[in-house]
Amino acid sequence: MGDFDGEQKELIKKLVNFRMIDGKRTRVRAIVYKTFHRLARTERDVIKLMVDAVDNIKPICEVVKVGVAGTIYDVPGIVARDRQQTLAIRWIFGAAFKRRISYRISLEKCLFAEILDAYRKRGISRKRRGNLHGLASTNRSFAHFRWW
Amino acid sequence: MGRKAGALYINPKKFGGVTKPCMIEMVSFLNCLALNKQNDDKCVRQKDLLVACAQAQKGRPKNAAKTINYHLQRLARDKGI
């Protein structure tokens, strides 16, 4: 990890920490690095591919439930930069987990497939981002309820 | 439209611009998405404007402008209404 900048290091740390259960970091790190090795066969610069994949999944707008006069509205708002990355990684891992349940193959294969799909602007996580943006654009008429 | 606190008239629109940052950019981006059937590859310009605006808001203090209710309470405290 010598020649990476701060943001790239943070991204790899987040990738490992997000999937960690019961503090078993070594186990998750092995899965993430195996995924990186798989990605290295298809693309030379793995970190660039990973960053681009996460950037393609990052949502810009999201909806927040706001109660106004006894009615709950979905009010669109801007997503903070840290939360964008958090949501992107969460969705990628969630999609990989879904694939694993569906096709009964190892998690690193599923994660590899999902990251490649995200890089090519398709896949489950990309669809989820599209759904969120769709919901925000549907409720754009309630944007004036936003106070934050 | 405004509200009176004692002899002082408060216009709530005055605080609107500060408390709701990037409103215009966000609405234009969402309108673009609605027009292009959620395909944000065609809304690159609006997206860049929104991201730039969001980045500019980063250094702004959280409670730069307090709400109108805060100002009304403050004035009521001072006047003893």
Interface residues (C-beta under 8 A of the other chain):
Chain A: I60 C61 P76 G77 I78 A80 R81 G130 H133 G134 A136 S137 T138 R140 A143 R146 W147 W148
Chain B: T19 K20 C22 M23 M26 V27 F29 L30 N31 L33 A34 Q38 D40 K47 L50 V51 A54 Q55 K58 T67
